[in-house]
Amino acid sequence: MRKKSLYTFMGIALTVAMVSCTDLKEKVIDEVLGSNNSNPENAIAAAYGQLGSSTFTDHNNVWGLQEYPTDEALLPTRGSDWGDGGIYRAIHEFTWGPDNSLVGNGWNNLNSGITKSLTAITSAYQANGNANQKLFLAEARGLLAFYTFHTLDLYGQAPYRNPYVANAPLEVKTADTAIDGLIREVEAIIPDLANLKEQRTHNGRFTKQAAYALLADMYMNRAVFKNRYGNSFSFTEAAVDGNGTDMDKVIYYTTQLIDNNMFSLETNYFKNFDIDNNGRPELIFVVSQSINNLRSSSNSIAYMPMERNQKPSAKNRGTNATCTTPTFYATWDNNHDDPRFSRKYQYADGTWFKNDGTDVSVPATSLVANSNLPWFHFNRGFLAGQQYGPILLASGSLKTTSDGRIAVEKLYCEKNTSLPMDFTPALDFDNPAQSVFTQAEINRGVRIFKFEFDPEKDNSSSNVDIPLYRLGGIYCMRAEAYFRNGQTGLAMADINKLRTSRTREEYYNSTPGTAITSLDANTLYNEIAFEMYWEQWRRKSAIRFGKFEAADPGSAKPASQPYRRVYPIPQSAMDASNAFKQNQGY
């Protein structure tokens, strides 16, 4: 699909993103340019569609901007791969500038979401006589707040035009002053939003429950928005409406979700990220994805860490890109039995894939959807050490044993066939300041297989719904709010709820996770990541906990200055309009 850029938004008229096939009761709203956006269903479908369209689903958009500058993830240059002018390395090495394409991608896609939401607001506002007018208008306003919040979080500024006034002038909202208005706006629309599963809604729609989650997120980060470059943040400032503090509001809104029996924590943590996760009980607000849909989907978050010689089927492979840092991997020391750290796969006939060198074969009877291709299931979570799996033959099929099962063998890297696929926690860059590997080093870095790789169509498509807010994250926000309120016991209770509700696989007798017995700020910071790693949370958390500027010598991240807490306005946007002022330090 053609993507709308910021520059169209800057024009006299609002960008018009048009759609067809817009039955909002469907799991996914199809999006095709060319229909009449005066129909409110079409206009709001376009606004929802932008949540996908790479914005929150692809590594070189918002995901990369949230994860690559942290200790959770980096994308190093690996021999002849992933140099790309240093655009990915720059995010982890803190050398990005206004011309970095990830910075531009995130800006353009979020701005497109803002534009489409404004168009949807105008369309719904003018749709007198439409039975769903009030609902559609509330949802469009909620989406506008969601896109704007993320733009302010990443860039400190966001564009706006009054959608109720024809040819309204461009305004630029800034995070420190706009956050209060965003909170008031989302609180105002709650009465007009549907409860999840009422009025034919699903968790891909902006419901009351999505609003509660967004409000908790905004209140959690409000102090940062108001003092972006400060040495400390005032988390207990009076709330926008004067009733309690910011943290009291986080507790209030998260409790609305935790106490709602519509939601519950998964015992199998990885079910939240499976191919069939649609409608799972922990998911509050998601990017709905479907391969069998006119709108594109993305497999990026699963595809990027998988090595090229890791083959879920004879038609699929990974790309040997992203990994985690030794620092983050080390936070899991003494926690490798946590059910969220890893999980072995069991086939229907009882065979376990253990990935420890003892496996000889697995059944070939698990088939990729809509095909007759045997499906090999890699384990989930953190993959360290020597890797094992199927071998792709020159014939184009997976190697099998004499009894027709998929053979499991020691794996070697595709682009260095003599190099064992041994994922090492240590990165050991030749130049500690540059995340560059030679061709002989391309196996380094522990990989994270949190999201299930969907092999149904190709390497880039997926049926996995991408969680934007889920119950585990809601518990994390409430725990942090309790902690910042001095209610450490309640904070620890929420953390332990997460720990003990998850259970290991039957291979380990379905043992539940163990509770912690004490809680300090560093422990809480790590515990939030144990729950939310790889989900676009770490950057905001690192800033709140004062960890963002610290050097991480083992991963080529230097010490940085507070101005790096926000990204620059892309140079292309600055060249196209004088409405924006470049952020401090750039």
PLY file of the C-alpha trace (Angstrom):
ply
format ascii 1.0
element vertex 586
property float x
property float y
property float z
element edge 585
property int vertex1
property int vertex2
end_header
0.00 0.00 0.00
1.03 3.56 -0.66
2.01 5.35 2.52
0.98 8.91 3.32
3.80 11.12 4.48
3.93 14.04 6.85
4.21 16.45 3.99
0.70 15.71 2.79
-0.45 16.41 6.33
1.29 19.75 6.14
-0.75 20.77 3.12
-3.82 22.95 3.13
-6.23 20.04 3.32
-6.14 17.03 5.58
-4.76 13.88 4.05
-7.65 11.69 2.95
-7.04 7.99 3.55
-9.83 6.04 1.92
-10.96 2.49 2.44
-13.37 -0.21 1.41
-14.69 -3.41 2.97
-15.28 -1.60 6.26
-17.52 -3.80 8.33
-16.27 -2.82 11.80
-17.58 -5.99 13.38
-14.94 -7.97 11.48
-11.70 -8.90 13.24
-9.65 -6.90 10.78
-10.80 -3.86 8.84
-9.60 -4.03 5.25
-8.00 -0.91 3.90
-7.76 0.01 0.23
-7.16 3.46 -1.17
-9.78 4.77 -3.55
-13.19 4.73 -1.86
-15.22 7.62 -0.57
-14.02 8.62 2.88
-17.16 10.63 3.57
-18.55 7.35 4.88
-17.59 7.33 8.59
-17.05 3.56 8.56
-14.48 3.99 5.79
-12.70 6.86 7.50
-12.39 5.16 10.87
-11.29 1.93 9.17
-8.36 3.86 7.71
-7.44 5.18 11.15
-7.47 1.67 12.60
-5.55 0.36 9.61
-2.65 2.67 10.37
-1.99 0.83 13.65
-0.68 -1.85 11.32
0.81 -0.58 8.06
4.19 -1.04 9.82
3.54 1.58 12.53
3.40 -0.74 15.56
4.22 -4.01 13.81
7.55 -3.55 12.01
11.00 -3.35 13.58
12.01 -0.24 11.61
9.17 1.90 12.92
7.89 2.55 16.44
9.07 -0.88 17.67
12.68 -0.12 16.76
12.53 3.38 18.23
11.27 1.95 21.53
13.48 -1.17 21.72
16.77 -0.54 19.89
17.97 2.29 22.19
17.57 0.03 25.24
19.36 -2.99 26.67
16.60 -5.28 25.40
17.45 -5.18 21.70
19.94 -4.16 19.08
20.42 -4.76 15.38
24.17 -4.98 14.70
25.85 -5.19 11.34
26.49 -8.89 10.68
29.19 -9.36 8.06
27.68 -8.37 4.72
24.20 -7.95 6.21
22.47 -5.11 8.00
25.03 -2.40 7.36
22.45 -0.22 5.63
24.42 2.96 6.21
24.41 2.35 9.97
20.75 3.31 10.41
20.00 0.46 12.83
23.28 0.60 14.72
22.79 4.34 15.21
19.69 3.81 17.36
21.57 1.57 19.79
24.83 3.51 19.62
22.98 6.80 20.25
24.37 8.46 17.14
21.06 8.99 15.36
20.29 12.32 13.75
17.35 13.96 11.97
18.18 12.11 8.76
17.94 8.59 10.26
15.32 6.63 8.32
13.89 4.89 11.42
13.30 8.30 12.94
11.58 9.35 9.72
9.55 6.16 9.41
8.14 6.43 12.92
7.30 10.10 12.46
5.61 9.63 9.09
3.56 6.63 10.19
2.41 8.18 13.45
1.55 11.40 11.62
-0.43 9.38 9.12
-2.34 7.91 12.06
-3.03 11.40 13.38
-4.21 12.55 9.96
-6.49 9.56 9.42
-7.94 9.96 12.91
-8.69 13.63 12.28
-10.37 12.69 9.01
-12.42 10.07 10.86
-13.47 12.61 13.47
-14.65 15.03 10.78
-16.51 12.29 8.94
-18.23 10.98 12.06
-19.07 14.49 13.27
-20.84 15.24 10.00
-22.62 11.86 9.80
-25.93 13.06 11.22
-28.47 10.26 11.15
-25.86 7.50 11.31
-26.91 5.13 14.10
-23.28 4.71 15.17
-22.30 8.36 14.96
-21.61 8.84 18.66
-19.64 5.59 18.93
-17.56 6.20 15.82
-16.80 9.76 16.89
-15.62 8.58 20.31
-13.45 5.85 18.79
-11.89 8.27 16.32
-11.11 10.71 19.14
-9.57 7.86 21.11
-7.37 6.85 18.19
-6.26 10.45 17.73
-5.23 10.56 21.39
-3.40 7.24 21.04
-1.38 8.32 18.00
-0.72 11.75 19.48
0.48 10.32 22.80
3.02 8.10 21.05
4.19 10.96 18.84
4.68 13.20 21.86
6.45 10.40 23.70
8.96 9.79 20.90
9.33 13.27 19.39
8.10 15.72 22.01
5.88 17.44 19.41
2.84 16.44 17.37
0.83 18.13 14.62
-2.88 18.90 14.98
-5.67 20.53 13.01
-9.08 21.26 14.47
-11.25 18.60 12.77
-14.44 20.57 13.38
-13.28 23.64 11.43
-12.83 23.63 7.66
-9.29 24.49 6.54
-8.14 24.86 10.12
-4.52 25.97 10.48
-1.78 23.58 11.49
-0.97 23.62 15.19
1.96 21.99 16.93
1.32 20.41 20.30
4.22 19.98 22.72
4.41 17.19 25.26
4.71 19.29 28.41
1.51 21.22 27.76
-0.46 18.77 25.61
-0.46 15.77 27.95
-3.10 17.27 30.24
-5.41 18.01 27.33
-4.99 14.46 26.00
-5.95 13.06 29.38
-9.05 15.27 29.55
-10.01 14.25 26.02
-9.84 10.52 26.70
-11.69 10.88 30.00
-14.40 12.86 28.17
-15.10 10.17 25.57
-15.44 7.24 27.97
-19.25 7.53 28.30
-19.64 7.25 24.51
-17.25 4.30 24.04
-18.50 0.71 24.06
-17.39 -1.87 26.55
-15.30 -4.57 24.93
-17.52 -7.13 23.18
-20.55 -4.84 23.38
-21.93 -3.11 20.27
-20.09 -5.79 18.26
-16.66 -4.55 19.30
-13.50 -6.63 19.75
-10.04 -5.92 21.12
-8.91 -4.39 17.84
-11.34 -1.51 18.53
-10.86 1.44 20.88
-13.24 0.54 23.71
-13.73 1.82 27.25
-11.11 -0.71 28.32
-8.59 0.58 25.77
-9.26 4.07 27.10
-8.56 2.98 30.69
-5.25 1.45 29.58
-4.23 4.56 27.62
-5.14 6.81 30.54
-3.02 4.72 32.91
-0.12 4.93 30.42
-0.48 8.70 30.05
-0.65 9.27 33.80
2.36 6.97 34.32
4.44 9.09 31.95
2.94 12.52 32.60
5.79 13.58 34.91
8.34 12.73 32.22
6.43 14.71 29.60
6.40 17.74 31.89
10.13 17.65 32.67
11.65 15.82 29.72
15.28 16.76 30.36
15.15 16.91 34.15
17.26 15.00 36.65
14.16 13.70 38.40
10.42 13.45 37.87
7.50 14.40 40.11
5.35 11.28 39.87
3.00 12.32 42.67
1.91 15.64 41.18
-1.79 16.43 41.52
-3.84 14.72 38.82
-5.34 16.73 35.98
-8.78 16.86 37.62
-7.31 17.57 41.06
-8.54 14.29 42.51
-5.49 12.49 43.88
-2.11 12.24 42.21
-0.86 10.88 38.92
-0.05 7.55 40.57
-3.48 7.42 42.21
-4.97 7.73 38.74
-2.75 4.96 37.40
-3.95 2.74 40.23
-7.57 3.68 39.58
-7.55 3.02 35.83
-5.50 -0.17 36.02
-7.80 -1.49 38.73
-10.78 -1.03 36.41
-9.11 -3.57 34.13
-7.64 -5.92 36.73
-11.01 -6.23 38.47
-12.86 -6.83 35.18
-13.59 -10.56 34.94
-13.45 -10.28 31.16
-9.65 -10.36 31.49
-7.36 -12.94 33.06
-3.67 -13.80 33.03
-2.56 -16.64 30.77
-0.92 -19.55 32.57
1.03 -20.20 29.36
2.61 -16.78 28.96
3.44 -17.30 25.27
-0.22 -17.80 24.34
-0.39 -14.00 24.28
1.89 -14.02 21.24
0.70 -17.11 19.34
-0.64 -17.19 15.81
-4.13 -17.87 17.19
-4.01 -15.21 19.92
-7.05 -13.40 18.56
-9.43 -12.70 21.45
-7.21 -14.19 24.15
-8.32 -13.16 27.67
-5.27 -11.04 28.45
-5.44 -8.81 25.38
-7.12 -5.42 25.87
-6.17 -3.46 22.75
-4.29 -4.94 19.80
-3.25 -4.41 16.22
-5.52 -6.93 14.50
-3.64 -8.90 11.86
-4.87 -11.43 9.33
-3.08 -12.88 6.33
-6.39 -13.46 4.54
-7.11 -9.76 4.30
-6.62 -6.97 1.80
-4.57 -4.98 4.28
-0.99 -6.15 4.79
0.20 -7.79 7.99
3.70 -8.07 9.43
5.81 -10.95 10.76
8.70 -8.58 11.48
9.02 -8.93 15.25
9.29 -12.73 14.95
11.27 -12.77 11.70
14.07 -10.40 12.72
15.80 -12.49 15.46
15.57 -15.82 13.61
18.75 -17.00 11.82
18.50 -17.57 8.07
19.06 -21.31 8.52
16.26 -21.65 11.04
13.40 -22.99 8.92
9.84 -23.14 10.32
8.93 -24.78 7.02
10.60 -25.50 3.69
9.26 -22.14 2.45
10.30 -19.90 5.34
13.40 -18.66 7.10
14.64 -15.97 9.43
16.96 -13.08 8.64
19.68 -13.16 11.37
19.29 -9.61 12.61
18.18 -8.59 16.09
19.43 -9.95 19.40
19.43 -8.92 23.03
22.36 -7.52 25.01
24.49 -9.37 27.56
23.32 -6.87 30.16
19.65 -7.68 29.70
20.30 -11.40 29.43
22.20 -11.23 32.73
19.18 -9.73 34.51
17.63 -13.19 34.12
20.40 -14.88 36.11
18.78 -17.21 38.66
15.49 -16.73 36.81
15.87 -19.18 33.92
13.10 -21.27 35.45
10.69 -18.34 35.15
7.88 -19.48 32.80
8.35 -16.30 30.76
12.02 -16.98 30.02
11.58 -19.95 27.67
9.22 -22.74 26.72
9.83 -26.01 24.88
7.40 -27.14 22.21
5.47 -30.42 22.46
4.03 -32.02 19.32
0.63 -33.70 19.26
2.20 -37.19 19.54
3.97 -36.19 22.76
7.40 -35.47 21.21
9.22 -32.59 22.85
11.63 -30.42 20.89
14.28 -29.75 23.52
16.94 -27.95 21.44
19.70 -29.51 23.52
21.38 -31.88 21.08
19.44 -34.98 22.14
16.65 -34.49 19.60
16.81 -36.76 16.56
13.47 -36.07 14.90
10.02 -34.58 15.34
6.75 -35.51 13.62
6.02 -34.19 10.14
2.30 -34.24 10.83
2.00 -30.66 12.09
1.17 -28.72 8.93
1.38 -25.04 8.06
-2.12 -23.59 7.68
-3.63 -23.82 4.20
-0.83 -26.06 2.90
0.62 -29.55 3.06
3.97 -28.24 4.34
5.35 -29.86 7.50
5.71 -27.24 10.22
8.74 -27.24 12.51
8.10 -25.50 15.84
11.04 -23.73 17.43
11.04 -23.13 21.16
9.97 -19.76 22.52
11.64 -17.13 24.65
15.41 -16.73 24.91
17.52 -18.93 22.64
21.15 -19.22 23.77
23.91 -21.67 22.87
24.06 -24.16 20.03
20.84 -24.37 18.03
19.22 -27.41 16.44
16.52 -27.85 13.84
15.56 -29.07 10.38
17.81 -29.05 7.33
16.60 -27.74 3.98
17.62 -30.01 1.12
18.56 -28.93 -2.40
15.24 -30.43 -3.49
13.44 -27.69 -1.55
12.02 -29.96 1.16
13.06 -30.56 4.75
15.30 -33.54 5.44
13.39 -36.49 6.88
14.27 -39.73 8.64
13.60 -43.18 7.21
10.25 -43.28 9.00
9.11 -39.96 7.51
9.75 -37.66 10.47
11.54 -34.29 10.28
15.21 -34.86 11.01
16.70 -32.60 13.70
20.39 -31.77 13.40
22.99 -29.29 14.59
22.55 -26.01 12.73
25.18 -23.82 11.06
24.86 -20.23 9.91
23.63 -19.83 6.34
26.14 -17.18 5.28
29.07 -18.89 6.98
28.38 -22.58 6.56
31.29 -23.71 8.75
30.17 -21.52 11.68
27.97 -23.32 14.23
24.75 -21.49 15.05
25.86 -20.88 18.63
24.07 -17.86 20.07
26.44 -16.40 22.65
25.38 -13.99 25.42
28.62 -12.00 25.01
28.78 -9.85 21.90
32.51 -9.00 22.05
32.59 -6.44 19.26
36.08 -5.90 17.82
35.55 -2.18 18.34
33.61 -1.85 21.63
32.06 1.41 20.42
30.61 -0.08 17.22
28.08 -2.90 16.98
29.74 -4.55 13.98
30.44 -8.26 13.52
32.69 -9.81 10.93
31.40 -12.69 8.83
33.09 -15.05 11.31
31.09 -13.53 14.20
27.57 -13.45 12.80
26.29 -16.08 15.25
26.70 -13.84 18.30
23.89 -12.57 20.46
21.08 -14.35 22.33
17.89 -14.33 20.27
14.35 -13.72 21.50
11.58 -15.85 20.01
8.70 -14.35 21.94
6.23 -13.89 19.07
5.33 -17.02 17.14
6.69 -17.10 13.59
3.75 -17.49 11.20
4.83 -19.58 8.18
1.45 -19.65 6.42
2.18 -17.29 3.54
5.73 -15.88 3.48
8.39 -14.48 5.79
6.67 -11.12 6.11
2.99 -11.95 6.79
1.36 -12.97 10.06
-1.93 -13.73 11.81
-0.50 -12.75 15.20
-2.38 -9.84 16.78
0.19 -7.41 18.21
-0.68 -6.43 21.80
-0.72 -2.71 22.45
-2.17 -3.12 25.93
-2.57 -6.43 27.73
-3.32 -7.38 31.32
0.29 -8.23 32.19
1.33 -4.68 31.37
-1.58 -3.31 33.38
-0.33 -5.17 36.47
3.14 -3.72 35.81
1.79 -0.18 35.70
-0.19 -0.63 38.89
2.82 -2.18 40.66
4.98 0.77 39.65
2.33 3.25 40.78
1.99 1.51 44.14
5.78 1.55 44.51
6.04 5.25 43.70
3.26 5.87 46.23
5.31 4.12 48.91
2.98 1.09 48.96
5.72 -1.47 48.43
3.74 -4.42 49.76
0.94 -3.87 47.26
3.49 -3.40 44.47
5.17 -6.70 45.33
1.79 -8.43 45.43
1.12 -7.38 41.84
4.57 -8.49 40.70
4.10 -11.84 42.41
0.68 -12.23 40.81
2.45 -12.07 37.45
5.21 -14.43 38.56
3.03 -17.12 40.11
0.17 -17.06 37.58
2.48 -18.25 34.80
3.38 -21.92 34.69
6.11 -23.84 32.92
5.39 -26.45 30.24
4.37 -30.00 31.16
7.96 -31.10 30.53
8.65 -29.36 33.86
5.40 -30.58 35.45
3.62 -27.26 34.83
5.48 -25.71 37.76
4.37 -22.15 38.53
6.81 -19.28 38.79
8.19 -18.38 42.21
7.41 -15.28 44.23
9.96 -12.66 45.23
10.35 -11.71 48.88
11.58 -8.12 48.61
11.26 -5.25 46.18
13.40 -2.23 45.44
13.50 0.09 42.44
16.05 -1.95 40.48
14.19 -5.19 41.10
10.94 -3.59 39.99
12.60 -2.25 36.84
13.79 -5.74 35.95
10.49 -7.38 36.87
8.59 -5.08 34.52
10.94 -6.17 31.74
10.53 -9.86 32.61
6.86 -9.38 31.82
7.03 -6.87 28.97
10.25 -7.51 27.04
10.09 -7.15 23.24
6.76 -5.24 23.54
7.83 -1.60 22.99
7.88 -0.73 26.71
11.55 -0.62 27.69
12.48 2.89 26.53
9.74 4.62 28.51
10.51 2.48 31.53
14.25 3.19 31.30
13.59 6.93 31.23
11.26 6.80 34.24
13.72 4.72 36.27
16.73 6.89 35.37
18.46 4.11 33.40
18.30 5.49 29.88
21.52 7.53 29.86
23.75 4.84 31.38
26.49 3.31 29.26
26.30 -0.39 28.41
29.87 -1.23 27.35
29.08 -4.82 26.40
26.67 -3.69 23.70
28.32 -0.56 22.21
25.88 1.81 23.93
27.71 4.87 25.30
26.64 7.14 28.12
24.25 9.71 26.71
22.71 13.08 27.47
19.07 13.73 28.45
18.26 15.26 25.06
18.35 11.73 23.64
15.14 10.96 25.54
13.33 12.31 22.50
14.10 11.86 18.83
14.64 14.78 16.46
11.99 16.01 14.09
13.07 14.42 10.78
15.06 16.77 8.57
12.65 16.19 5.69
9.81 17.49 7.85
11.84 20.50 8.95
12.62 21.27 5.31
8.95 20.99 4.33
7.52 23.29 7.00
8.61 25.96 9.46
5.86 24.95 11.89
8.18 22.75 13.92
11.15 23.76 16.03
13.97 21.21 16.16
14.32 19.45 19.49
17.10 20.35 21.90
20.49 18.84 21.04
19.76 18.22 17.37
0 1
1 2
2 3
3 4
4 5
5 6
6 7
7 8
8 9
9 10
10 11
11 12
12 13
13 14
14 15
15 16
16 17
17 18
18 19
19 20
20 21
21 22
22 23
23 24
24 25
25 26
26 27
27 28
28 29
29 30
30 31
31 32
32 33
33 34
34 35
35 36
36 37
37 38
38 39
39 40
40 41
41 42
42 43
43 44
44 45
45 46
46 47
47 48
48 49
49 50
50 51
51 52
52 53
53 54
54 55
55 56
56 57
57 58
58 59
59 60
60 61
61 62
62 63
63 64
64 65
65 66
66 67
67 68
68 69
69 70
70 71
71 72
72 73
73 74
74 75
75 76
76 77
77 78
78 79
79 80
80 81
81 82
82 83
83 84
84 85
85 86
86 87
87 88
88 89
89 90
90 91
91 92
92 93
93 94
94 95
95 96
96 97
97 98
98 99
99 100
100 101
101 102
102 103
103 104
104 105
105 106
106 107
107 108
108 109
109 110
110 111
111 112
112 113
113 114
114 115
115 116
116 117
117 118
118 119
119 120
120 121
121 122
122 123
123 124
124 125
125 126
126 127
127 128
128 129
129 130
130 131
131 132
132 133
133 134
134 135
135 136
136 137
137 138
138 139
139 140
140 141
141 142
142 143
143 144
144 145
145 146
146 147
147 148
148 149
149 150
150 151
151 152
152 153
153 154
154 155
155 156
156 157
157 158
158 159
159 160
160 161
161 162
162 163
163 164
164 165
165 166
166 167
167 168
168 169
169 170
170 171
171 172
172 173
173 174
174 175
175 176
176 177
177 178
178 179
179 180
180 181
181 182
182 183
183 184
184 185
185 186
186 187
187 188
188 189
189 190
190 191
191 192
192 193
193 194
194 195
195 196
196 197
197 198
198 199
199 200
200 201
201 202
202 203
203 204
204 205
205 206
206 207
207 208
208 209
209 210
210 211
211 212
212 213
213 214
214 215
215 216
216 217
217 218
218 219
219 220
220 221
221 222
222 223
223 224
224 225
225 226
226 227
227 228
228 229
229 230
230 231
231 232
232 233
233 234
234 235
235 236
236 237
237 238
238 239
239 240
240 241
241 242
242 243
243 244
244 245
245 246
246 247
247 248
248 249
249 250
250 251
251 252
252 253
253 254
254 255
255 256
256 257
257 258
258 259
259 260
260 261
261 262
262 263
263 264
264 265
265 266
266 267
267 268
268 269
269 270
270 271
271 272
272 273
273 274
274 275
275 276
276 277
277 278
278 279
279 280
280 281
281 282
282 283
283 284
284 285
285 286
286 287
287 288
288 289
289 290
290 291
291 292
292 293
293 294
294 295
295 296
296 297
297 298
298 299
299 300
300 301
301 302
302 303
303 304
304 305
305 306
306 307
307 308
308 309
309 310
310 311
311 312
312 313
313 314
314 315
315 316
316 317
317 318
318 319
319 320
320 321
321 322
322 323
323 324
324 325
325 326
326 327
327 328
328 329
329 330
330 331
331 332
332 333
333 334
334 335
335 336
336 337
337 338
338 339
339 340
340 341
341 342
342 343
343 344
344 345
345 346
346 347
347 348
348 349
349 350
350 351
351 352
352 353
353 354
354 355
355 356
356 357
357 358
358 359
359 360
360 361
361 362
362 363
363 364
364 365
365 366
366 367
367 368
368 369
369 370
370 371
371 372
372 373
373 374
374 375
375 376
376 377
377 378
378 379
379 380
380 381
381 382
382 383
383 384
384 385
385 386
386 387
387 388
388 389
389 390
390 391
391 392
392 393
393 394
394 395
395 396
396 397
397 398
398 399
399 400
400 401
401 402
402 403
403 404
404 405
405 406
406 407
407 408
408 409
409 410
410 411
411 412
412 413
413 414
414 415
415 416
416 417
417 418
418 419
419 420
420 421
421 422
422 423
423 424
424 425
425 426
426 427
427 428
428 429
429 430
430 431
431 432
432 433
433 434
434 435
435 436
436 437
437 438
438 439
439 440
440 441
441 442
442 443
443 444
444 445
445 446
446 447
447 448
448 449
449 450
450 451
451 452
452 453
453 454
454 455
455 456
456 457
457 458
458 459
459 460
460 461
461 462
462 463
463 464
464 465
465 466
466 467
467 468
468 469
469 470
470 471
471 472
472 473
473 474
474 475
475 476
476 477
477 478
478 479
479 480
480 481
481 482
482 483
483 484
484 485
485 486
486 487
487 488
488 489
489 490
490 491
491 492
492 493
493 494
494 495
495 496
496 497
497 498
498 499
499 500
500 501
501 502
502 503
503 504
504 505
505 506
506 507
507 508
508 509
509 510
510 511
511 512
512 513
513 514
514 515
515 516
516 517
517 518
518 519
519 520
520 521
521 522
522 523
523 524
524 525
525 526
526 527
527 528
528 529
529 530
530 531
531 532
532 533
533 534
534 535
535 536
536 537
537 538
538 539
539 540
540 541
541 542
542 543
543 544
544 545
545 546
546 547
547 548
548 549
549 550
550 551
551 552
552 553
553 554
554 555
555 556
556 557
557 558
558 559
559 560
560 561
561 562
562 563
563 564
564 565
565 566
566 567
567 568
568 569
569 570
570 571
571 572
572 573
573 574
574 575
575 576
576 577
577 578
578 579
579 580
580 581
581 582
582 583
583 584
584 585
